[in-house]
Amino acid sequence: MPRPVPPPRPRAGAGPPYPFRQFIVKVHGRCNLACRYCYLYEGPDTGWRTRPAAASDTVLALTAERIAEHAAAHRLPAVSLVLHGGEPLLAGTDRLAAFAGLVRRRLPAGTRARVTLQTNA
């Protein structure tokens, strides 16, 4: 049996960890498809049924605030915001646009936000 490989040691002078530059936000937990291979909705765990379908306005506002705080603390020139799900379009385009706008308004001056959407459309 092979011996386990130890984790690499930090390099001397490597500096602090790199800040996050991409934020993936699950804005809606449900999906509009019923794929037979889906591990979530077609699997034995039905716990998703008792969870909220979408992130609340409070959660989205706090998320926008934390992203802005992180960007400010690390003086990031840009961040990437990925709207994710389930199927994020189930949240509605107005709600997605409002969240993206909220993130952009809370970011420090000079920090850009690139917003993308991961969809099954």
N, C-alpha and C positions, 0 to 999 in steps of 0.2 A: 504494500500500500504506500503510495507516495506521501511524503511529508508535506504538510500545508506550507504554503508560501507566506511569509510574514508581510504585512503591509509595508509599503515603501516609507522610509524615514523622510521627514521634511528636509529639504535642502537648506543648508546654511545660507542665510541672507535672502531667503525666498520671499520674505515680506508677509504682510497680513493676507488673509483670504480675500479673494476677489469678490466684489459686491454682486448681487443679483442684478441682471440687466433685463431679464425676461420674466414676466409674471403671467402665469396661466390661471385664469379665473373660471371656475365652473359656475356659470351663471344660471344654468338650468340642468336639472338632473335627469329629466325624463328624455325619452327618445320616441320618435314618431315611426320607427321601424320595428319589426318583430323578427329579426334575423334568427334563424334556428341555431346558429353557432354562438350567439351572444351569451357571454358568461354571466352577465348581470341580470338581464330580464328573463332569460330562458333557462337559467340555472336553478339549482335547488334553494339558494338563499333568496328569500322574498323580503328581506329586511328593507329594501328600497321602498316598499309600499308604505311604510310608516314614516319615511323621511319627507321633508318638504320638497315639493316639485322644483322650486326655484329659490335662489338666494333672495333673502329679504332685502328691502331697501336699506335697513340698518346695517346688515352685513356688507352690502355693496359700498355704503358710505364709509364704513370702517376700513374696508379693503382699500378704497381710494386714498384714504388718509395715511394708511401704513405705507403704501407704495410711494406717496409723496414724501413722507418722512425719510424713507430709505434713500430716495433719489437725492434729497437735500443733504443727508448725512454723508453721502459718498460723492456729492457734487457731480452727479451723472449728467452728461449732456443729452442723453436720450434713454428711453426705456421702451421695451416692447411689451405690449399688452395683448394676450391671446385670449379671446372669448371662447369658452369651451363648454362642453356638456357631457352627457347626453347629447341633445341637439339644442345648441344655444339659440337658434332661431325661434324655438318655441317660446322664448321669453318675450318675443315681439321686437320689431326693429326700433320702435320708439324707446323702449326700455334699454336696449343695447346702446343706442346712440346717447341716451341720457347718462348711462354709466361711463361711457367713453369720454363724454364731455366733462363729467365730474372729475375723472382722473386728470384730464388735461388742465382743468381749472385749478386743481389742488397742487399740481407739480410746481416746483420752484421756477421762477423766471429763467428762461434760457434752456429749460429741459423740454425736449420734444417727446411726444408719445407716438409710436407707430402701433396702430391698432389693427389686428387681424382677427379672423374668425375661422374656427375649425368646424366645418359642417359636414353632414352626410348628404347634402343636397346634390 
